[in-house]
Amino acid sequence: GGGSLGQSSGGDIVVTAQSPITISSDINAVGTITLTSTEDGGPETDDITIEENITVQSTFGGVVFNSGDDIVIESGALVSGQTDVVFNVDVDGPPPTGSSDPATDDVGGVFTIIGTVESRTTDVTLSGNVDRDTFNLTPTGLVSAAGAVVVDLGADKDVILVDQGTLSGATIALRG
């Protein structure tokens, strides 16, 4: 990628934060890369952002992003998995102290794809939750899979915007 190497592993990489995750240096792993920004029940701040010209790549595994709110892949950024690439937005967080109910904010998640998301051998799956979610593929955005590209935004009145961007796969399924 265009950034300096931030993390590298001969196995898996797992990062979990109860706050936003912003990737400003390249991440490379042989195994699966999992980034989770857990929902804290507060305003829209639990995002995962891959900054401009940054690469997040697994050479033999997949890539999984679980965001309490939004996922943003900026211009020139590349998220690439050998196997499945799975993005989940609006993921409920663990129960707050003294409660048995998960942390939620009743606001849907947003996928903003300006860069490239690819699975080199299997599927790319982008999933929402029960609130109103949005998938926004910009003119420079590319979502590519050797297998299926699935955009499944869950329940509620969801929005799928494909503004001259490219969805490429053996099968393409859009469900909102």
Contacts in CASP RR format, 6 or more apart in sequence:
PFRMAT RR
TARGET T0000
AUTHOR 0000-0000-0000
METHOD contacts of the structure
MODEL  1
GGGSLGQSSGGDIVVTAQSPITISSDINAVGTITLTSTEDGGPETDDITI
EENITVQSTFGGVVFNSGDDIVIESGALVSGQTDVVFNVDVDGPPPTGSS
DPATDDVGGVFTIIGTVESRTTDVTLSGNVDRDTFNLTPTGLVSAAGAVV
VDLGADKDVILVDQGTLSGATIALRG
1 26 0 8 1.000
1 53 0 8 1.000
1 54 0 8 1.000
1 55 0 8 1.000
1 78 0 8 1.000
2 26 0 8 1.000
2 53 0 8 1.000
2 54 0 8 1.000
2 55 0 8 1.000
3 24 0 8 1.000
3 25 0 8 1.000
3 26 0 8 1.000
3 53 0 8 1.000
3 54 0 8 1.000
3 55 0 8 1.000
4 25 0 8 1.000
4 26 0 8 1.000
5 25 0 8 1.000
5 26 0 8 1.000
5 28 0 8 1.000
6 25 0 8 1.000
6 26 0 8 1.000
6 27 0 8 1.000
7 13 0 8 1.000
7 25 0 8 1.000
7 27 0 8 1.000
7 28 0 8 1.000
7 29 0 8 1.000
8 27 0 8 1.000
8 28 0 8 1.000
8 29 0 8 1.000
9 28 0 8 1.000
9 29 0 8 1.000
9 30 0 8 1.000
9 31 0 8 1.000
10 29 0 8 1.000
10 30 0 8 1.000
10 31 0 8 1.000
11 29 0 8 1.000
11 30 0 8 1.000
11 31 0 8 1.000
12 29 0 8 1.000
12 31 0 8 1.000
12 32 0 8 1.000
12 33 0 8 1.000
12 34 0 8 1.000
13 27 0 8 1.000
13 29 0 8 1.000
13 31 0 8 1.000
13 32 0 8 1.000
13 33 0 8 1.000
13 34 0 8 1.000
14 34 0 8 1.000
14 36 0 8 1.000
15 21 0 8 1.000
15 34 0 8 1.000
15 35 0 8 1.000
15 36 0 8 1.000
16 35 0 8 1.000
16 36 0 8 1.000
16 38 0 8 1.000
17 36 0 8 1.000
17 37 0 8 1.000
17 38 0 8 1.000
18 37 0 8 1.000
18 38 0 8 1.000
18 40 0 8 1.000
18 46 0 8 1.000
19 37 0 8 1.000
19 40 0 8 1.000
19 45 0 8 1.000
19 46 0 8 1.000
20 37 0 8 1.000
20 45 0 8 1.000
20 46 0 8 1.000
20 47 0 8 1.000
20 48 0 8 1.000
20 49 0 8 1.000
21 35 0 8 1.000
21 36 0 8 1.000
21 37 0 8 1.000
21 47 0 8 1.000
21 48 0 8 1.000
21 49 0 8 1.000
22 47 0 8 1.000
22 49 0 8 1.000
22 51 0 8 1.000
23 35 0 8 1.000
23 48 0 8 1.000
23 49 0 8 1.000
23 50 0 8 1.000
23 51 0 8 1.000
23 54 0 8 1.000
23 56 0 8 1.000
24 51 0 8 1.000
24 54 0 8 1.000
25 54 0 8 1.000
26 54 0 8 1.000
26 55 0 8 1.000
26 56 0 8 1.000
26 57 0 8 1.000
27 33 0 8 1.000
27 55 0 8 1.000
27 56 0 8 1.000
27 57 0 8 1.000
28 55 0 8 1.000
28 57 0 8 1.000
28 58 0 8 1.000
28 59 0 8 1.000
29 57 0 8 1.000
29 58 0 8 1.000
29 59 0 8 1.000
29 61 0 8 1.000
30 58 0 8 1.000
30 59 0 8 1.000
30 60 0 8 1.000
30 61 0 8 1.000
31 58 0 8 1.000
31 59 0 8 1.000
31 60 0 8 1.000
31 61 0 8 1.000
31 62 0 8 1.000
32 58 0 8 1.000
32 61 0 8 1.000
32 62 0 8 1.000
32 63 0 8 1.000
32 64 0 8 1.000
32 83 0 8 1.000
33 56 0 8 1.000
33 57 0 8 1.000
33 58 0 8 1.000
33 61 0 8 1.000
33 62 0 8 1.000
33 63 0 8 1.000
33 64 0 8 1.000
34 63 0 8 1.000
34 64 0 8 1.000
34 65 0 8 1.000
34 66 0 8 1.000
35 48 0 8 1.000
35 64 0 8 1.000
35 65 0 8 1.000
35 66 0 8 1.000
36 65 0 8 1.000
36 66 0 8 1.000
36 67 0 8 1.000
36 91 0 8 1.000
37 46 0 8 1.000
37 47 0 8 1.000
37 48 0 8 1.000
37 66 0 8 1.000
37 67 0 8 1.000
37 68 0 8 1.000
37 69 0 8 1.000
38 46 0 8 1.000
38 66 0 8 1.000
38 68 0 8 1.000
38 91 0 8 1.000
38 93 0 8 1.000
38 94 0 8 1.000
38 103 0 8 1.000
39 46 0 8 1.000
39 68 0 8 1.000
39 69 0 8 1.000
39 90 0 8 1.000
39 91 0 8 1.000
39 92 0 8 1.000
39 93 0 8 1.000
39 102 0 8 1.000
39 103 0 8 1.000
39 104 0 8 1.000
39 105 0 8 1.000
40 46 0 8 1.000
40 93 0 8 1.000
40 103 0 8 1.000
41 93 0 8 1.000
41 96 0 8 1.000
41 103 0 8 1.000
41 104 0 8 1.000
41 105 0 8 1.000
42 103 0 8 1.000
42 105 0 8 1.000
43 105 0 8 1.000
44 69 0 8 1.000
44 70 0 8 1.000
44 105 0 8 1.000
44 107 0 8 1.000
45 69 0 8 1.000
46 67 0 8 1.000
46 68 0 8 1.000
46 69 0 8 1.000
47 67 0 8 1.000
47 68 0 8 1.000
47 69 0 8 1.000
47 70 0 8 1.000
47 71 0 8 1.000
47 72 0 8 1.000
48 65 0 8 1.000
48 67 0 8 1.000
48 70 0 8 1.000
48 71 0 8 1.000
48 72 0 8 1.000
49 71 0 8 1.000
49 72 0 8 1.000
49 74 0 8 1.000
50 56 0 8 1.000
50 72 0 8 1.000
50 73 0 8 1.000
50 74 0 8 1.000
50 77 0 8 1.000
50 79 0 8 1.000
51 74 0 8 1.000
51 77 0 8 1.000
52 74 0 8 1.000
52 75 0 8 1.000
52 76 0 8 1.000
52 77 0 8 1.000
53 74 0 8 1.000
53 75 0 8 1.000
53 76 0 8 1.000
53 77 0 8 1.000
54 74 0 8 1.000
54 77 0 8 1.000
54 78 0 8 1.000
55 77 0 8 1.000
55 78 0 8 1.000
55 79 0 8 1.000
55 80 0 8 1.000
56 63 0 8 1.000
56 77 0 8 1.000
56 78 0 8 1.000
56 79 0 8 1.000
56 80 0 8 1.000
57 63 0 8 1.000
57 78 0 8 1.000
57 79 0 8 1.000
57 80 0 8 1.000
57 81 0 8 1.000
58 80 0 8 1.000
58 81 0 8 1.000
58 82 0 8 1.000
58 83 0 8 1.000
59 82 0 8 1.000
60 82 0 8 1.000
60 83 0 8 1.000
61 81 0 8 1.000
61 82 0 8 1.000
61 83 0 8 1.000
62 81 0 8 1.000
62 82 0 8 1.000
62 83 0 8 1.000
62 84 0 8 1.000
62 85 0 8 1.000
62 86 0 8 1.000
62 119 0 8 1.000
63 79 0 8 1.000
63 80 0 8 1.000
63 81 0 8 1.000
63 85 0 8 1.000
63 86 0 8 1.000
64 84 0 8 1.000
64 85 0 8 1.000
64 86 0 8 1.000
64 87 0 8 1.000
64 88 0 8 1.000
65 71 0 8 1.000
65 79 0 8 1.000
65 86 0 8 1.000
65 87 0 8 1.000
65 88 0 8 1.000
66 88 0 8 1.000
66 91 0 8 1.000
67 87 0 8 1.000
67 88 0 8 1.000
67 89 0 8 1.000
67 90 0 8 1.000
67 91 0 8 1.000
67 109 0 8 1.000
68 89 0 8 1.000
68 90 0 8 1.000
68 91 0 8 1.000
68 92 0 8 1.000
68 93 0 8 1.000
68 109 0 8 1.000
69 89 0 8 1.000
69 90 0 8 1.000
69 105 0 8 1.000
69 107 0 8 1.000
69 108 0 8 1.000
69 109 0 8 1.000
69 110 0 8 1.000
70 89 0 8 1.000
70 109 0 8 1.000
70 110 0 8 1.000
70 111 0 8 1.000
70 112 0 8 1.000
71 87 0 8 1.000
71 89 0 8 1.000
71 110 0 8 1.000
71 111 0 8 1.000
71 112 0 8 1.000
72 112 0 8 1.000
72 114 0 8 1.000
73 79 0 8 1.000
73 112 0 8 1.000
73 113 0 8 1.000
73 114 0 8 1.000
73 115 0 8 1.000
73 116 0 8 1.000
73 117 0 8 1.000
73 141 0 8 1.000
74 114 0 8 1.000
74 115 0 8 1.000
75 114 0 8 1.000
75 115 0 8 1.000
75 140 0 8 1.000
76 114 0 8 1.000
76 115 0 8 1.000
76 116 0 8 1.000
76 140 0 8 1.000
77 114 0 8 1.000
77 115 0 8 1.000
77 116 0 8 1.000
78 115 0 8 1.000
78 116 0 8 1.000
78 118 0 8 1.000
79 85 0 8 1.000
79 116 0 8 1.000
79 117 0 8 1.000
79 118 0 8 1.000
80 116 0 8 1.000
80 117 0 8 1.000
80 118 0 8 1.000
80 119 0 8 1.000
80 120 0 8 1.000
81 118 0 8 1.000
81 119 0 8 1.000
81 120 0 8 1.000
82 119 0 8 1.000
82 120 0 8 1.000
82 121 0 8 1.000
83 119 0 8 1.000
83 121 0 8 1.000
83 122 0 8 1.000
84 119 0 8 1.000
84 122 0 8 1.000
84 123 0 8 1.000
84 124 0 8 1.000
84 125 0 8 1.000
85 117 0 8 1.000
85 118 0 8 1.000
85 119 0 8 1.000
85 123 0 8 1.000
85 124 0 8 1.000
85 125 0 8 1.000
85 145 0 8 1.000
86 124 0 8 1.000
86 125 0 8 1.000
86 127 0 8 1.000
87 111 0 8 1.000
87 117 0 8 1.000
87 124 0 8 1.000
87 125 0 8 1.000
87 126 0 8 1.000
87 127 0 8 1.000
88 127 0 8 1.000
88 128 0 8 1.000
88 129 0 8 1.000
89 108 0 8 1.000
89 109 0 8 1.000
89 110 0 8 1.000
89 111 0 8 1.000
89 126 0 8 1.000
89 127 0 8 1.000
89 128 0 8 1.000
89 129 0 8 1.000
89 133 0 8 1.000
90 107 0 8 1.000
90 108 0 8 1.000
90 109 0 8 1.000
90 128 0 8 1.000
90 129 0 8 1.000
90 130 0 8 1.000
90 131 0 8 1.000
90 133 0 8 1.000
91 129 0 8 1.000
92 102 0 8 1.000
92 103 0 8 1.000
92 104 0 8 1.000
92 129 0 8 1.000
93 102 0 8 1.000
93 103 0 8 1.000
93 104 0 8 1.000
94 102 0 8 1.000
94 103 0 8 1.000
95 101 0 8 1.000
95 102 0 8 1.000
95 103 0 8 1.000
96 103 0 8 1.000
106 131 0 8 1.000
107 131 0 8 1.000
107 132 0 8 1.000
108 128 0 8 1.000
108 129 0 8 1.000
108 131 0 8 1.000
108 132 0 8 1.000
108 133 0 8 1.000
108 134 0 8 1.000
108 156 0 8 1.000
109 128 0 8 1.000
109 129 0 8 1.000
109 131 0 8 1.000
109 133 0 8 1.000
109 134 0 8 1.000
110 133 0 8 1.000
110 134 0 8 1.000
110 135 0 8 1.000
110 136 0 8 1.000
111 126 0 8 1.000
111 133 0 8 1.000
111 134 0 8 1.000
111 135 0 8 1.000
111 136 0 8 1.000
111 151 0 8 1.000
112 136 0 8 1.000
112 138 0 8 1.000
113 135 0 8 1.000
113 136 0 8 1.000
113 137 0 8 1.000
113 138 0 8 1.000
113 141 0 8 1.000
113 142 0 8 1.000
113 143 0 8 1.000
114 138 0 8 1.000
114 140 0 8 1.000
114 141 0 8 1.000
115 138 0 8 1.000
115 140 0 8 1.000
115 141 0 8 1.000
115 142 0 8 1.000
116 141 0 8 1.000
116 142 0 8 1.000
116 143 0 8 1.000
116 144 0 8 1.000
117 124 0 8 1.000
117 142 0 8 1.000
117 143 0 8 1.000
117 144 0 8 1.000
118 124 0 8 1.000
118 142 0 8 1.000
118 143 0 8 1.000
118 144 0 8 1.000
118 145 0 8 1.000
119 144 0 8 1.000
119 145 0 8 1.000
119 146 0 8 1.000
119 147 0 8 1.000
120 146 0 8 1.000
121 146 0 8 1.000
121 147 0 8 1.000
122 145 0 8 1.000
122 146 0 8 1.000
122 147 0 8 1.000
123 145 0 8 1.000
123 147 0 8 1.000
123 148 0 8 1.000
123 149 0 8 1.000
123 150 0 8 1.000
124 143 0 8 1.000
124 144 0 8 1.000
124 145 0 8 1.000
124 148 0 8 1.000
124 149 0 8 1.000
124 150 0 8 1.000
125 148 0 8 1.000
125 150 0 8 1.000
125 152 0 8 1.000
126 135 0 8 1.000
126 143 0 8 1.000
126 150 0 8 1.000
126 151 0 8 1.000
126 152 0 8 1.000
127 150 0 8 1.000
127 152 0 8 1.000
127 153 0 8 1.000
127 154 0 8 1.000
128 152 0 8 1.000
128 153 0 8 1.000
128 154 0 8 1.000
128 158 0 8 1.000
129 154 0 8 1.000
130 154 0 8 1.000
130 155 0 8 1.000
130 156 0 8 1.000
131 156 0 8 1.000
132 156 0 8 1.000
132 157 0 8 1.000
132 158 0 8 1.000
132 159 0 8 1.000
133 153 0 8 1.000
133 154 0 8 1.000
133 156 0 8 1.000
133 158 0 8 1.000
133 159 0 8 1.000
133 176 0 8 1.000
134 153 0 8 1.000
134 158 0 8 1.000
134 159 0 8 1.000
134 160 0 8 1.000
134 161 0 8 1.000
135 151 0 8 1.000
135 153 0 8 1.000
135 158 0 8 1.000
135 159 0 8 1.000
135 160 0 8 1.000
135 161 0 8 1.000
136 159 0 8 1.000
136 161 0 8 1.000
136 163 0 8 1.000
137 143 0 8 1.000
137 161 0 8 1.000
137 162 0 8 1.000
137 163 0 8 1.000
137 165 0 8 1.000
137 166 0 8 1.000
137 167 0 8 1.000
138 163 0 8 1.000
138 164 0 8 1.000
138 165 0 8 1.000
139 163 0 8 1.000
139 164 0 8 1.000
139 165 0 8 1.000
140 165 0 8 1.000
141 165 0 8 1.000
141 166 0 8 1.000
142 165 0 8 1.000
142 166 0 8 1.000
142 168 0 8 1.000
143 149 0 8 1.000
143 166 0 8 1.000
143 167 0 8 1.000
143 168 0 8 1.000
144 166 0 8 1.000
144 167 0 8 1.000
144 168 0 8 1.000
144 169 0 8 1.000
145 168 0 8 1.000
145 169 0 8 1.000
145 170 0 8 1.000
146 169 0 8 1.000
146 170 0 8 1.000
147 169 0 8 1.000
147 170 0 8 1.000
147 171 0 8 1.000
148 169 0 8 1.000
148 170 0 8 1.000
148 171 0 8 1.000
148 172 0 8 1.000
148 173 0 8 1.000
149 167 0 8 1.000
149 168 0 8 1.000
149 169 0 8 1.000
149 171 0 8 1.000
149 172 0 8 1.000
149 173 0 8 1.000
150 172 0 8 1.000
150 173 0 8 1.000
150 175 0 8 1.000
151 160 0 8 1.000
151 167 0 8 1.000
151 173 0 8 1.000
151 174 0 8 1.000
151 175 0 8 1.000
151 176 0 8 1.000
152 173 0 8 1.000
152 175 0 8 1.000
152 176 0 8 1.000
153 159 0 8 1.000
153 160 0 8 1.000
153 175 0 8 1.000
153 176 0 8 1.000
154 175 0 8 1.000
154 176 0 8 1.000
158 176 0 8 1.000
160 174 0 8 1.000
160 176 0 8 1.000
END
